[in-house]
Amino acid sequence: MRTKNQEREAERLRLAREVEAFTAGGGTIEKAEPGRANPMNEDRHNSFLFLANKVRRARRAKP
């Protein structure tokens, strides 16, 4: 049985691979507009989870 940390790490690696595959395939991930992101949230905006959610949204938006 896997611990919570192992599960989180496995999920993070899976999402990292998903983001890599998306960007390698020519997908672009929009950066937050300057001034919109709170500097305190800067790491959140660069986290794998945040990027992966942007990838999912970008994929959904495509026709």
C-alpha positions as CSV (number, residue, x, y, z in Angstrom):
1,M,0.0,0.0,0.0
2,R,1.3,3.4,-0.9
3,T,1.5,6.3,1.6
4,K,0.0,9.7,0.9
5,N,3.4,11.2,0.1
6,Q,4.1,8.4,-2.4
7,E,0.7,8.9,-4.0
8,R,1.3,12.7,-4.2
9,E,4.8,12.2,-5.7
10,A,3.4,9.7,-8.3
11,E,0.6,12.2,-9.2
12,R,3.2,15.0,-9.5
13,L,5.4,12.9,-11.8
14,R,2.4,11.9,-13.9
15,L,1.3,15.5,-14.3
16,A,4.8,16.6,-15.1
17,R,5.0,14.1,-17.9
18,E,1.6,15.3,-19.1
19,V,2.7,18.9,-19.2
20,E,6.0,17.9,-20.9
21,A,4.1,15.9,-23.6
22,F,1.7,18.8,-24.1
23,T,4.4,21.4,-24.5
24,A,6.5,19.1,-26.7
25,G,3.5,18.6,-29.0
26,G,3.4,22.3,-29.7
27,G,0.9,23.3,-27.0
28,T,1.4,26.6,-25.3
29,I,0.5,27.4,-21.7
30,E,-0.5,31.0,-21.1
31,K,1.3,32.9,-18.5
32,A,-0.6,35.0,-16.0
33,E,-1.1,38.5,-17.1
34,P,1.3,40.9,-15.4
35,G,-0.3,42.5,-12.3
36,R,-3.0,39.9,-12.1
37,A,-1.2,37.3,-10.1
38,N,-0.5,38.0,-6.4
39,P,3.3,37.7,-6.0
40,M,2.6,35.6,-2.9
41,N,0.9,33.0,-5.2
42,E,3.8,32.9,-7.6
43,D,4.9,29.4,-6.7
44,R,1.3,28.2,-7.1
45,H,1.2,29.6,-10.6
46,N,4.3,27.7,-11.5
47,S,3.4,24.5,-9.8
48,F,2.9,21.3,-11.8
49,L,-0.7,21.1,-10.6
50,F,-1.5,24.6,-11.8
51,L,0.2,23.9,-15.1
52,A,-1.6,20.6,-15.5
53,N,-4.9,22.3,-14.9
54,K,-4.0,24.9,-17.6
55,V,-3.1,22.0,-20.0
56,R,-6.5,20.4,-19.3
57,R,-8.3,23.7,-19.9
58,A,-6.4,24.3,-23.1
59,R,-7.2,20.8,-24.4
60,R,-10.9,21.3,-23.6
61,A,-11.0,24.6,-25.4
62,K,-9.7,23.2,-28.7
63,P,-12.4,22.2,-31.2
